[in-house]
Amino acid sequence: YFADANPAQAGKDRVELYKYWLFTGLKAKVPGNAAEHLRLHGLGLLEYPAGFDWRAYGNRPGVTPRHRWDLLYHLIVNDAIPAHEIPLGPSGGPDFLLALAGALKARNPERAASLYAFVDRKSPLGPADRERWADCLAARENWQEALPLYRQAIDAGSIHVQTAVKAIEAALKLREPEQAVEVLLQTRTASGGDIRWREALRQTIEAAFREAWMAAEELYARERRQEADDVMTKVVADIAGWWNTFDPPGPPLPATPDQRIVMLANVDLRQCTHYRVTQKIEIAKVAGLTLEVYTQAEVDDFITAMPGASAAIFYRLPALPSNIRAISICRALGIPSYYDIDDLIFDATHYPEPIETYGASVSKNFYHSLQMGVPLFRAALAMCDYGIASTTLLAGYMEKLVRTGRCFVLPNGIDSHDADHFRQAIPRVRRNEDVVLFYGSGTKAHNADFLDLVGGPLLNLMERHANVRLMVVGYLSLDGRFDAVRERITQLEWTRDVQSYWSLLAEADINMAVLVPGPTTNGKSEIKWLEAAAFNVPSVVSATHRYEEVLEDGVDAFLARTPEEWEAALESLIRSPERRRAMAEAARAKAVSVYSLERNGERFKELLAPAFNRSDTRLQVSRRKKRILFFNIFFPPQTIGGSTRVIRDNIDSFIGSNFATECDFAVMTSDNDNRKPYQLKVENYKGIPVFRANSPIEDIQEWRPFNERYGRLFARVLEFWRPDLVHIHSPQRGSASLMTTCIRAGVPYINTIHDGWWVSDYNFLTDVTGAPVEPEEALPSRPPFGKSIGRSLERRRRLRLLLERSAAILGVSDAFTQIMHRSGYPATRSVPNGVPAMERVRKTRSANGKVRLVQVSGETHHKGFHLVQAAFKQGRFANLELTIVDHQRFGGPVLETRWGETRVRFVGKTKQEDMHTLYAQQDVLLVPSVWPESFGLVSREATAAGLWVIASDRGAIGEGIEHGVNGWVLDVASIEPLLSTLEEIDASPERYLDSPPALAVKPRTAADQARDLIAIYRDILRRPPEQQPWPYFMTGDFVEDEDASQEDRDWLKGKRKTFFADFGSDRAGSKQEV
């Protein structure tokens, strides 16, 4: 190759050529072989392409290079030549064009797409090339042609996450969410809990909602309201189904004993928020209840807070996708749900009122937006168990929709913001003798009501009484009739500042609440009357259902039905200051008696009684058996690493045995690649709850000794699930804060040791250079991440204290148990892992007679990748093929290269559940780990699948291998033993194409390990609780976490600002936990 590709070096022999490359070419990055040369130009080939007729290409007009390597480069950069004009050789033409397309994919996707299309016309492309073709079209934003290609790739078996995500993106770009849903259905099983797939699901659902919204907007504009309502109702039902299908929540959970309530609130309307949300915080405190409130923008935090809640309240929420998900999760977790609302905005028969009632204050578009909200509020209401209304009439409408048919009345009342106004007289600022009539309106809906009922009477009164003035705060358009008295009218804009509003109201002599009785207005609450009563202002109100129900006409208010009654009532109060004073005092007395925090606290407890009774039942049923909570860094469907498969196999054994009649099980784990830390997600694994939450993604994520914020999240799980025992496997990402949380809760814990996390700064006992790190070293000589030796030493000291407090320390093999003994943990006992039952697939024989070797651990130093690479590059193996499984990706294209004379393939990793299919296509497994493997599940699985195994002599990876019988156990201090073994296989390929003889000793199974663990669990669960002093570093409320971000530090100290932060004081009284 080198002589051919470098004609300037012609005439030199092989030794001279090698010297030239070694001392000159290497520095200049001159390729040393054909595969490297081709890879330099982006061609994924091992040899010069036989499919390219370079001689014919060199004869084309305008082509000046003469050398075949230069001609190949010329073709790559020659964007002017169409695909059909590229001269091809007698064989290998399609393969060459596909390789050329791959080389051009990033630089010139349009040209690459034309090459794929040309080859496809000759012979249909396979799924991987079809996907690459689609990528080229997507790069040019040609979504119309890209989407069917992605879907064809998926149909042909390319059901990898990245393929699905790209197909979904194309569908959404085309505004075809229904196609995206079809892709989600196809790839759901293969998604493996991948965060990218879940994000694509969220985007699909939001896109489907947007499309429905736009379709409904058009229908509303054309006055086809029923059709528009049906569109929105259908999309809400679809979305609820999609959330439950694609991201199903966990099983029902017990409630915490403290009867905690969570609330998700719409805070768009300030006055509504005050009375229905912030006031409820104070009501809960007076009632002795814990209420945690979240805004719609904090829906993820709300979902995190839901597990363990006794009840959930949803206030004035439309059925937006995120709210649908929250309510669906609430139901799945068995949490009773309440929908709280204070307006009839969910009833299409009565809302919105005719546009004429708004006067000229609203546009058609605004009116249609009110119509569009109705089916969304109605759908959200119908998803909830119970209702909470501000009035009895409104409750009657809600009862027809909520799932239980029960709705409770919790009126708007008095809270700390206005309680002082009832305790003492509020002085007036103005000193004149004018009589000020006050009208406040935060809505545009009642303009016509005011003019029809009060317009005439007001004019008459203002003409008769020169001292009568009108103050309007908010939305009211007065017509030309009022021009004559305009100088006595003060008109102010609506204010979101309730204190400013009240200050204006306090200057009034008479308050007016004007409504034309009807289904919508009859459901309105008595806020206007109540607020006036607080400031000793008497009211004249419309005789709506609610006012007639709660007020006594002529005593604590005047109720007016007609313009004549309005004029008479106002005249009476204008003429008599004494009458105004007496009516105001009666109103204040009623308000204090009926609407106090204490009285509403009683109502609040009464309406929550059904939820609390259900919570008590959940608590009783769930305490019949003991509980064991497991933690591991990963858990299915995110099946990553050996410890994950071990804990999965253990749990499968437990739930399939009689032990399941003694104990209930749950798992807590991280959420891989989720960049939103501390968001708790509950899933269902074979009927047991899985609590999933990630810690911050950072360099020290898996070294960090403590993460107190994660510990608080774990504490919440302990609080509501109340385990009797916690079994911790790999604590990374959860950190040792899992143990400190257990100590505070008085829950015993077991630790199973899968790696070096407890005894070293390095999980795999090799540092960043690949050098081994002894766990027994007296001082940590090479701490990572710039940490000092002192920090590293203190980490180990604290971890030691916590590990020694374990109810049991378990090693997963005899070999690793010995390492723990040498590291100063003599109590560690060996409970070796077992091999799970694996589907038997008949092993296929190599088609070309070459022995197929595989390394499944990717390009990782501690797994011996460097040894494998060096051995193959130094050796000359004519009868071997090698496959490397790349752990950085699932599926994707196969990348090929050559090491020495051996063809090497890099493939994406296989799902753990499908490993048997990979083993069936291989002959020899390579596991030359340079760290002392704690177990080595892959070597045992490969043996069970009929493969020869080349294993390291370090740790437990070689257990179960008889050297020279069913494999080799090698010294990995150098490559010579590995090189010698490969030469032995290469010399006798026929022998190693067949499976090795089965050993007489049957391997230990996962069921065997489960039986041993059950005995340990039973022993610990029988023991009385031990009283031990807390470790020295746990004297405060939390362990000082030097690795915490400033945000986490502030959160731990309760400094997090929320929408309701100003209501967290002792004056307002609420527990604002998030």
Protein Blocks (a to p, Z undefined) as FASTA:
>chain_A
ZZmmmmmlgoiafklmmmmmmmmmmmnopafbfklmmmmnopacfbdcfklcfklmmmpg
hiabfbfklmmmmmmmmmkbcfklpccdfehklmmmmmmmmmmmmmmmmlmmmmmmmmmm
moccdfklmmmmmmmmmmnopaklmmmmmmmmmmnopacfklmmmmmmmmmmnopaklmm
mmmmmmmmmnnopaklmmmmmmmmmmmmmmmmmmmmmmmmnopaklmmmmmmmmmmmmmm
mmmmmmcccddddddfklpacddddfkbmklmmmmmmmmmmmmmmnopacddddfklmmm
mmmmmnopabdcdehiacdfklmmmmmmmmmnopacddddfbfklbfklpccdfklnojm
bcfklmmmmmmmmmmmmmmmmmpmbdcdfbfklmmmmmmmmmnopacdddddddfklmmm
mmpccddfblcfbdcdddddfbfklmmmmmmmmmmmmmmmmmmmmkbccddedjddddfk
lmmmmmmpccddddfblklmmmmmmmpmbdcddddddfklmmpccklmmmmmmnopacdd
dddfklmmmpcehiloccdfbfklmmmmmmmmmmmmmlmmmmmmmmmmmmmmmmgmklmm
mmmmmmmmmmmmmmmmmmmmmmmpccdddddfbdcfblghjklmmmmmmmmmmmmmmklm
mpccddddddehiabghiacdddeehiacddddddddfklmmombdfklmmmmmmmmmmn
opabdcdfbfghnlmmlmmmmmmnopacddddfbfklmocbfnlpafkopacdfklmbaf
bbghhiafklmmmmmmmmmmmmmmpmbdcdfbfklmmmmmmnopakbccddddddddddd
dddddfklpacdddfkbjafklommmmmmmmmmmccfkbccddddfkbgejidddddehj
bccdddddddfklmmmmmmmcfbdcddbfbdcfkopmlmmmmmnopacdddfehjllgoi
aghiloccddfkbmklmmmmmmmmmmmmmlmmpccdddfbdcddfklmmmmmmmmmmmmm
mpccddddddfklmbmbdcdfkbcfklmmmmnopaccfklmmmpmklopafdZZ
